[in-house]
């Protein structure tokens, strides 16, 4: 495809997508058959963003930036993988939902074939690690969540989840057993720092569907979408520029016309789609945008939640389980563990390769890699005593500056719309206003939404983003009944 004026240091295009992660690649796929000349800019030397993978030089094994999961009830990500031909490479965890461990004690949570929210009730009743009164104390919160809509999410946004749960009468025991884990594992912040609205939105979805399954990439996560997206896009004439960071945007107080690259070249475009994380977009935003538009000033409120991901190769197999999570304790480092030898395609006879996540890792920023690995092995040994007698062959510690933006109180109000107040500039990324928690699903949905906006601008409107599913079962009946009376 011919991009004019490049020799003069200026590249002209129709659509410029800044960022080659999930949001950017999804947006590009949404536009690739539109007839628009499109460029994808990526500052690093590979595509994938915060979901990328690489090959460990010592073992030759694929390594993700950190182990991630898929959810069967998150349809936009599954739509993307279907387009790319890799949906069948998800390994679904269908025999149970999640196994929680404390030492050698295990609590298996299963989804039973009952109408929501009763699908979890048999597992909750069977859990002997917590009293009946603790369980009953959560009923009021569950009933509240069944009635919630997005307006309620925003009403609760300025309250911490811990304060809200206490106000609703949830006991300290149930907060510690359930809510503290959900907050750190899903929202990536402690329950005392999490927006009640953000956490309750997730809970509303969890208790509103009984078809949830957790899935894992059968190979490296980035290999599930990045190479396939690149091949599809380049075959469609989309230009992908790697190692192409930007110095800033070109435009005026109310419009964007392009970007200046680090190497001094300029790209001018009819439409710009920024998938930059909020803290980077804040640095790149023009002073006039900050002065005139609250959306850009609000970027200061977004803070990254860092995490540390460990990979440990053992000399022999430790377990036949794929995945488990530790019950919350402020003394634990790791939240969840994965034995990739029981997940990755063709690895069934291999020794264990354990991956784990240390979420919201500010507290151990000063720990050395060796200290982190030793502590992780101690936590593994508490659950799998055999670990103490098995030789470690190799280990890798990934320190990731940002998993997602922290859903601190007030942040839901500041998630921006796809169409920015700056003419011709659209925003995408998991932190934008997608109606779901910060996640891969949110990133992909934001990419579809951005493509929709651009297609509308050129007079070729098309529906790409899949709608958020309505709650089902009794949860759905209560929701519809409440909605009728609110109207």
C-alpha positions as CSV (number, residue, x, y, z in Angstrom):
1,X,0.0,0.0,0.0
2,X,1.4,3.4,-0.9
3,X,1.8,5.9,2.0
4,X,2.6,9.2,0.4
5,X,5.2,11.8,1.4
6,X,7.2,9.4,3.5
7,X,10.5,10.5,1.9
8,X,9.9,14.0,3.1
9,X,9.7,12.8,6.7
10,X,5.9,12.8,6.7
11,X,3.6,9.8,6.4
12,X,0.0,10.3,5.7
13,X,-2.7,7.8,6.5
14,X,-6.4,7.5,7.2
15,X,-6.3,5.8,10.6
16,X,-3.4,5.7,13.0
17,X,-3.6,3.3,15.9
18,X,-1.1,4.0,18.7
19,X,-0.2,0.8,20.5
20,X,0.0,-2.8,19.4
21,X,-1.5,-4.6,22.3
22,X,-4.9,-6.2,22.5
23,X,-6.9,-3.0,22.2
24,X,-4.9,-1.7,19.2
25,X,-4.8,-5.0,17.3
26,X,-8.5,-5.5,17.8
27,X,-9.3,-2.0,16.6
28,X,-7.1,-2.6,13.5
29,X,-8.9,-5.8,12.7
30,X,-12.2,-4.0,13.0
31,X,-11.0,-1.4,10.4
32,X,-9.0,-3.7,8.1
33,X,-11.8,-4.2,5.6
34,X,-13.1,-0.7,5.7
35,X,-10.9,0.7,2.9
36,X,-9.1,3.0,5.3
37,X,-5.3,3.1,5.0
38,X,-4.3,2.1,8.5
39,X,-1.0,2.2,10.5
40,X,-0.4,0.5,13.8
41,X,2.4,2.0,15.9
42,X,4.2,-0.1,18.6
43,X,7.0,1.3,20.7
44,X,8.6,-2.1,21.5
45,X,10.0,-4.6,19.1
46,X,7.0,-7.0,19.3
47,X,3.3,-7.0,19.4
48,X,1.1,-8.0,22.3
49,X,1.5,-5.3,24.9
50,X,0.7,-6.4,28.4
51,X,-0.3,-9.9,27.1
52,X,2.9,-10.6,25.1
53,X,5.0,-13.7,25.3
54,X,8.6,-14.6,24.5
55,X,11.0,-17.6,24.5
56,X,13.1,-18.3,27.6
57,X,16.7,-18.4,26.2
58,X,17.8,-21.2,28.6
59,X,14.9,-23.7,28.2
60,X,13.3,-22.7,24.9
61,X,9.9,-22.6,26.6
62,X,7.3,-19.9,25.9
63,X,7.0,-17.4,28.7
64,X,4.1,-15.0,29.2
65,X,4.6,-11.6,30.8
66,X,2.6,-13.4,33.5
67,X,0.1,-16.2,33.5
68,X,-3.4,-15.1,32.5
69,X,-6.8,-16.8,32.3
70,X,-9.7,-16.6,29.9
71,X,-13.3,-16.6,31.1
72,X,-16.0,-18.3,29.1
73,X,-18.4,-15.5,29.9
74,X,-16.1,-12.8,28.3
75,X,-17.3,-13.0,24.7
76,X,-15.3,-10.2,23.0
77,X,-11.9,-11.9,23.7
78,X,-13.3,-15.2,22.4
79,X,-14.7,-13.4,19.3
80,X,-11.2,-12.1,18.6
81,X,-9.6,-15.5,19.0
82,X,-12.2,-17.1,16.7
83,X,-11.4,-14.5,14.0
84,X,-7.7,-15.4,14.4
85,X,-8.3,-19.1,14.4
86,X,-7.0,-19.8,17.9
87,X,-10.1,-20.1,20.0
88,X,-9.7,-23.9,19.9
89,X,-6.3,-23.6,21.6
90,X,-7.8,-22.6,24.9
91,X,-7.5,-25.3,27.6
92,X,-10.8,-25.1,29.5
93,X,-10.9,-26.0,33.2
94,X,-14.3,-27.7,33.2
95,X,-14.2,-30.1,36.1
96,X,-14.3,-27.3,38.7
97,X,-14.3,-23.5,38.8
98,X,-11.4,-22.8,41.3
99,X,-9.5,-24.6,44.0
100,X,-8.6,-22.5,47.1
101,X,-5.8,-23.7,49.3
102,X,-4.5,-22.9,52.8
103,X,-1.5,-25.1,53.4
104,X,-2.7,-28.6,52.5
105,X,-6.4,-27.8,53.1
106,X,-8.3,-27.4,49.8
107,X,-11.7,-25.9,49.1
108,X,-13.1,-26.7,45.7
109,X,-15.6,-24.2,44.2
110,X,-17.8,-25.7,41.5
111,X,-20.6,-24.2,39.5
112,X,-23.6,-26.5,39.8
113,X,-26.5,-26.7,37.2
114,X,-28.7,-24.4,39.2
115,X,-30.2,-21.0,38.3
116,X,-28.0,-18.1,39.3
117,X,-27.2,-17.1,42.0
118,X,-27.7,-20.7,43.4
119,X,-25.0,-22.2,41.3
120,X,-22.4,-21.6,43.9
121,X,-24.6,-22.4,47.0
122,X,-23.6,-26.1,47.3
123,X,-19.9,-25.3,47.3
124,X,-20.4,-22.5,49.8
125,X,-22.4,-24.8,52.1
126,X,-19.7,-27.5,51.8
127,X,-16.9,-25.2,52.8
128,X,-16.0,-26.1,56.4
129,X,-13.4,-23.5,56.8
130,X,-15.9,-20.8,57.6
131,X,-19.0,-20.7,59.9
132,X,-22.6,-20.7,58.8
133,X,-23.1,-17.2,60.2
134,X,-20.3,-15.9,58.1
135,X,-21.9,-17.3,55.0
136,X,-25.3,-15.9,55.9
137,X,-23.8,-12.5,56.5
138,X,-23.2,-12.2,52.7
139,X,-26.9,-12.6,51.7
140,X,-27.7,-8.9,51.9
141,X,-24.8,-8.0,49.6
142,X,-25.8,-10.7,47.2
143,X,-29.4,-9.5,47.0
144,X,-28.1,-5.9,46.5
145,X,-25.8,-7.0,43.7
146,X,-28.7,-8.8,41.9
147,X,-30.6,-5.5,41.7
148,X,-27.7,-3.3,40.6
149,X,-27.3,-1.4,37.4
150,X,-24.5,0.9,36.2
151,X,-26.0,3.9,38.1
152,X,-25.5,1.9,41.3
153,X,-21.9,1.2,40.3
154,X,-21.3,4.9,40.1
155,X,-23.1,5.6,43.4
156,X,-20.8,3.2,45.2
157,X,-17.7,4.3,43.4
158,X,-16.5,6.8,46.0
159,X,-16.8,4.2,48.8
160,X,-14.1,1.6,49.6
161,X,-15.3,-2.0,49.2
162,X,-14.3,-2.8,52.8
163,X,-16.4,0.1,54.2
164,X,-19.4,-1.0,52.0
165,X,-19.2,-4.6,53.0
166,X,-19.0,-3.7,56.7
167,X,-21.9,-1.4,56.3
168,X,-23.9,-4.3,54.7
169,X,-23.2,-6.5,57.7
170,X,-20.7,-8.9,56.2
171,X,-18.6,-10.5,58.9
172,X,-14.8,-10.1,59.1
173,X,-14.5,-13.8,58.6
174,X,-16.3,-13.8,55.2
175,X,-14.6,-10.6,54.1
176,X,-11.2,-12.3,54.8
177,X,-12.3,-15.7,53.3
178,X,-14.0,-14.4,50.1
179,X,-13.9,-10.7,49.5
180,X,-10.3,-10.1,50.3
181,X,-9.3,-12.8,47.8
182,X,-11.6,-11.6,45.0
183,X,-10.5,-8.0,45.4
184,X,-6.8,-8.8,45.1
185,X,-7.2,-11.6,42.4
186,X,-9.7,-9.9,40.1
187,X,-9.4,-6.2,40.9
188,X,-5.7,-6.3,41.7
189,X,-5.9,-4.1,44.8
190,X,-6.6,-4.9,48.4
191,X,-10.3,-4.7,49.5
192,X,-9.6,-1.7,51.7
193,X,-8.4,0.2,48.7
194,X,-10.9,-1.0,46.1
195,X,-13.9,0.9,44.7
196,X,-17.0,-0.7,46.0
197,X,-18.7,0.0,42.7
198,X,-16.0,-1.7,40.7
199,X,-15.9,-4.8,42.9
200,X,-19.7,-5.1,43.1
201,X,-20.0,-4.8,39.3
202,X,-17.8,-7.9,39.0
203,X,-19.8,-9.7,41.7
204,X,-23.1,-8.9,39.9
205,X,-21.7,-10.6,36.8
206,X,-20.3,-13.6,38.7
207,X,-23.6,-14.4,40.5
208,X,-25.6,-13.7,37.3
209,X,-24.3,-16.5,35.1
210,X,-23.8,-20.2,35.8
211,X,-21.8,-21.1,32.6
212,X,-18.4,-19.8,33.8
213,X,-15.4,-21.8,33.0
214,X,-11.8,-20.7,33.4
215,X,-9.5,-21.3,30.4
216,X,-5.7,-21.2,29.8
217,X,-3.6,-20.6,26.7
218,X,-2.2,-23.9,25.5
219,X,0.9,-22.1,24.3
220,X,2.3,-18.7,25.1
221,X,-0.5,-16.1,25.6
222,X,0.9,-13.7,23.0
223,X,1.2,-16.6,20.5
224,X,-2.6,-16.9,20.8
225,X,-3.2,-13.6,19.0
226,X,-0.1,-11.5,18.1
227,X,1.4,-13.4,15.2
228,X,-2.1,-14.2,13.8
229,X,-3.2,-10.6,14.1
230,X,-0.1,-9.4,12.4
231,X,-0.5,-11.8,9.5
232,X,-4.1,-10.9,9.0
233,X,-3.5,-7.2,9.2
234,X,-0.5,-7.1,6.9
235,X,-2.4,-9.3,4.3
236,X,-5.1,-6.6,4.5
237,X,-2.7,-3.8,3.8
238,X,-2.3,-2.5,7.3
239,X,1.2,-1.2,8.0
240,X,2.7,-2.2,11.4
241,X,5.6,-0.1,12.6
242,X,7.6,-1.6,15.5
243,X,10.1,0.2,17.7
244,X,8.2,3.4,16.8
245,X,7.6,5.4,20.0
246,X,6.0,8.9,19.8
247,X,7.2,12.2,21.2
248,X,3.7,13.7,21.3
249,X,0.6,14.6,19.4
250,X,0.2,17.1,16.7
251,X,-2.8,19.4,16.7
252,X,-4.4,22.2,18.6
253,X,-6.6,22.7,21.6
254,X,-9.5,20.9,20.2
255,X,-8.2,18.6,17.5
256,X,-5.5,16.0,16.8
257,X,-3.9,15.8,13.3
258,X,-1.1,13.3,13.9
259,X,1.9,12.4,16.0
260,X,5.7,13.1,16.0
261,X,7.8,10.0,16.3
262,X,11.0,9.6,18.4
263,X,13.0,9.5,15.2
264,X,11.7,12.9,14.1
265,X,9.2,11.7,11.4
266,X,5.6,12.8,11.5
267,X,2.5,10.8,10.8
268,X,-0.6,12.7,9.8
269,X,-4.0,11.0,10.0
270,X,-7.7,11.6,9.6
271,X,-8.4,9.5,12.7
272,X,-6.1,8.7,15.7
273,X,-6.9,5.9,18.1
274,X,-4.8,6.0,21.2
275,X,-4.4,2.8,23.2
276,X,-1.7,4.2,25.4
277,X,-2.0,3.5,29.2
278,X,-3.4,6.5,31.0
279,X,-0.1,7.5,32.6
280,X,1.7,7.5,29.2
281,X,-1.2,9.3,27.5
282,X,-0.9,12.0,30.2
283,X,2.7,12.6,29.4
284,X,2.0,12.8,25.6
285,X,-1.2,14.9,25.8
286,X,-0.8,18.5,24.6
287,X,-0.9,21.3,27.2
288,X,-4.0,22.7,25.5
289,X,-5.8,19.4,26.0
290,X,-5.0,19.4,29.7
291,X,-6.2,23.0,30.0
292,X,-9.5,22.7,28.2
293,X,-10.6,19.1,28.8
294,X,-11.2,17.4,32.1
295,X,-10.8,13.9,30.6
296,X,-7.0,14.6,30.2
297,X,-6.6,16.1,33.7
298,X,-8.3,13.0,35.1
299,X,-5.5,10.9,33.8
300,X,-3.6,11.8,36.9
301,X,-6.0,9.7,38.9
302,X,-5.0,6.4,37.2
303,X,-2.3,4.5,39.0
304,X,-0.7,1.2,37.8
305,X,-1.1,-1.9,39.9
306,X,2.3,-3.7,39.5
307,X,2.8,-7.4,39.9
308,X,5.6,-10.0,39.9
309,X,5.3,-13.2,38.0
310,X,7.5,-16.2,38.7
311,X,8.4,-19.2,36.6
312,X,10.1,-22.2,38.3
313,X,11.3,-25.3,36.5
314,X,11.4,-28.5,38.6
315,X,13.2,-31.7,38.1
316,X,10.1,-33.8,38.4
317,X,6.3,-33.6,38.4
318,X,4.8,-32.0,41.6
319,X,1.1,-32.3,40.9
320,X,-1.5,-33.2,38.3
321,X,-3.5,-30.1,39.1
322,X,-3.5,-27.2,36.6
323,X,-4.4,-24.3,38.7
324,X,-5.0,-23.3,42.3
325,X,-5.1,-20.1,44.4
326,X,-4.2,-19.3,48.0
327,X,-6.8,-18.1,50.4
328,X,-6.0,-14.6,51.2
329,X,-3.4,-13.7,53.9
330,X,-1.5,-10.5,54.2
331,X,1.6,-12.7,54.8
332,X,1.3,-14.5,51.5
333,X,3.3,-13.4,48.5
334,X,1.6,-15.3,45.7
335,X,-2.1,-15.2,44.8
336,X,-2.4,-18.0,42.2
337,X,-0.3,-20.9,40.9
338,X,-0.3,-22.7,37.5
339,X,1.5,-26.0,36.6
340,X,2.1,-25.4,32.9
341,X,3.1,-29.0,32.4
342,X,-0.5,-29.9,33.0
343,X,-1.8,-27.1,30.7
344,X,0.5,-26.5,27.7
345,X,-0.2,-28.7,24.6
346,X,2.1,-31.7,24.5
347,X,3.6,-31.2,27.9
348,X,1.8,-33.9,29.8
349,X,4.9,-36.0,30.5
350,X,7.1,-33.1,31.4
351,X,8.3,-32.2,34.9
352,X,6.4,-29.3,36.6
353,X,6.9,-25.8,35.4
354,X,5.1,-23.7,38.0
355,X,4.0,-20.1,37.2
356,X,2.6,-17.8,39.9
357,X,1.5,-14.2,40.4
358,X,2.3,-11.8,43.2
359,X,-0.3,-9.1,42.7
360,X,-0.2,-5.5,43.9
361,X,3.5,-6.0,44.5
362,X,4.5,-2.6,46.0
363,X,5.2,-4.3,49.3
364,X,8.0,-6.5,48.0
365,X,9.6,-4.1,45.5
366,X,12.9,-4.3,47.4
367,X,13.1,-8.1,47.6
368,X,15.7,-9.7,45.4
369,X,14.8,-12.3,42.7
370,X,16.4,-15.0,44.8
371,X,14.4,-14.0,47.9
372,X,11.2,-14.0,45.9
373,X,11.9,-17.5,44.4
374,X,12.7,-18.9,47.9
375,X,9.5,-17.4,49.4
376,X,7.5,-18.8,46.5
377,X,9.0,-22.3,47.0
378,X,8.1,-22.1,50.7
379,X,4.5,-21.3,49.8
380,X,4.5,-24.1,47.2
381,X,5.9,-26.5,49.8
382,X,3.2,-25.6,52.3
383,X,0.6,-27.0,49.8
384,X,2.8,-29.6,48.0
385,X,5.3,-31.0,50.6
386,X,7.0,-32.9,47.8
387,X,8.4,-29.5,46.5
388,X,11.0,-29.5,49.3
389,X,12.6,-32.7,48.0
390,X,12.6,-31.7,44.3
391,X,15.5,-29.9,42.6
392,X,14.9,-26.5,41.0
393,X,16.4,-26.5,37.5
394,X,15.8,-22.9,36.5
395,X,13.7,-19.8,37.5
396,X,12.6,-16.5,36.1
397,X,11.2,-13.5,37.9
398,X,9.3,-11.0,35.8
399,X,8.6,-7.6,37.4
400,X,5.7,-6.0,35.6
401,X,5.1,-2.3,36.2
402,X,1.4,-2.5,35.4
403,X,-1.1,-5.3,35.3
404,X,-4.1,-3.0,35.2
405,X,-4.9,0.5,36.5
406,X,-5.9,0.3,40.2
407,X,-9.7,0.5,40.6
408,X,-9.3,2.9,43.6
409,X,-12.5,4.7,44.8
410,X,-13.6,7.3,42.3
411,X,-11.9,5.8,39.2
412,X,-15.2,4.5,37.6
413,X,-16.3,8.1,37.3
414,X,-13.1,8.9,35.4
415,X,-13.0,6.1,32.9
416,X,-13.3,8.0,29.6
417,X,-15.6,7.4,26.7
418,X,-14.2,6.1,23.4
419,X,-14.8,9.4,21.6
420,X,-12.6,11.9,23.3
421,X,-13.4,15.7,23.4
422,X,-10.5,16.2,21.0
423,X,-11.7,16.1,17.5
424,X,-10.5,13.0,15.5
425,X,-8.9,11.4,18.6
426,X,-10.5,8.2,20.0
427,X,-9.4,6.3,23.1
428,X,-9.2,2.6,23.7
429,X,-7.7,0.4,26.4
430,X,-9.0,-1.7,29.2
431,X,-9.2,1.4,31.4
432,X,-11.7,3.2,29.2
433,X,-15.4,3.1,29.8
434,X,-16.4,-0.4,28.6
435,X,-18.9,-1.4,31.4
436,X,-16.6,-4.2,32.6
437,X,-13.6,-4.5,35.0
438,X,-10.1,-3.7,33.7
439,X,-9.1,-6.9,31.9
440,X,-8.2,-8.5,28.6
441,X,-11.9,-8.6,27.8
442,X,-12.2,-4.9,28.5
443,X,-9.2,-4.2,26.3
444,X,-10.7,-6.1,23.4
445,X,-14.1,-4.6,23.8
446,X,-12.6,-1.1,23.8
447,X,-10.8,-1.9,20.5
448,X,-14.1,-3.0,18.9
449,X,-15.8,0.2,20.2
450,X,-13.1,2.4,18.8
451,X,-13.4,0.8,15.4
452,X,-17.1,1.3,15.5
453,X,-16.7,5.0,16.2
454,X,-14.3,5.4,13.2
455,X,-16.6,3.5,10.9
456,X,-19.5,5.7,12.0
457,X,-17.4,8.8,11.1
458,X,-16.9,7.6,7.5
459,X,-20.6,6.7,7.1
460,X,-20.1,2.9,7.3
461,X,-21.6,2.1,10.7
462,X,-21.1,-1.4,11.9
463,X,-21.7,-3.3,15.1
464,X,-18.5,-5.0,16.3
465,X,-18.5,-5.0,20.2
466,X,-20.5,-7.8,21.7
467,X,-23.0,-6.6,24.3
468,X,-22.5,-7.3,28.0
469,X,-24.7,-10.3,28.8
470,X,-27.8,-9.7,30.9
471,X,-27.9,-11.6,34.2
472,X,-29.8,-14.9,34.1
473,X,-31.8,-17.1,36.5
474,X,-33.2,-15.6,39.6
475,X,-30.6,-12.9,39.4
476,X,-32.0,-11.9,36.1
477,X,-35.6,-12.0,37.3
478,X,-34.7,-9.8,40.3
479,X,-32.8,-7.4,38.0
480,X,-35.6,-7.0,35.5
481,X,-38.2,-6.6,38.3
482,X,-36.1,-3.9,40.0
483,X,-35.5,-2.2,36.7
484,X,-39.2,-2.0,36.0
485,X,-39.9,-0.2,39.3
486,X,-36.8,2.1,38.9
487,X,-38.2,3.3,35.6
